[in-house]
Amino acid sequence: MQMISTSELDKNVITEFFIKHWGSPQMVISSGVFQCDALDGYAVMGEEGAINGFISYVLEDQECEIISLDSLIENKGIGTALLNQVEQTAKEKGCHRMKLITTNDNLHAMGFYQKRGYQFHELYIHAVDKARQIKPEIPLIADNGIPIRDEILFIKKLF
């Protein structure tokens, strides 16, 4: 598994990745509006030079917020490796806490993060409705049939 910093990647490659997988590089969540192709992060590259996994994050006030995490090949440790790398980076930068937001429909992500020490911290009712005012391409219903409405904040303390 080859992991590289986003600073080593062509920004156009990152932008295209976000357009393909998120509709645009813009991420709209309760904590703000983020341009993911301009954030710090890491990518796991495939043999053919394509991105197989990507994580973006922001550091602020001894806290690290994960903005996006994508693993295109499930059950190969890509998501875990990316998450571990950002947690290590956050520790090195003096952060005491990790946080992230996911939506109510993302059952896989909720399980993934809890298995890795993250805890439910706060629920933002109808937050996605507000986000759609800025980014209307956010779907109303997920592929699993669950209406996308709410955001859940997860927290993990770093030691």
Secondary structure, 3 states (H helix, E strand, C coil): CEEEEHHHCCHHHHHHHHHHHHCCCEEEECCEEEEHHHCEEEEEECCCCCEEEEEEEEEECCEEEEEEEEECCCCCCHHHHHHHHHHHHHHHCCCCEEEEEEECCCHHHHHHHHHCCCEEEEEECCHHHHHHHHCCCCCCECCCCCECCCEEEEEEECC
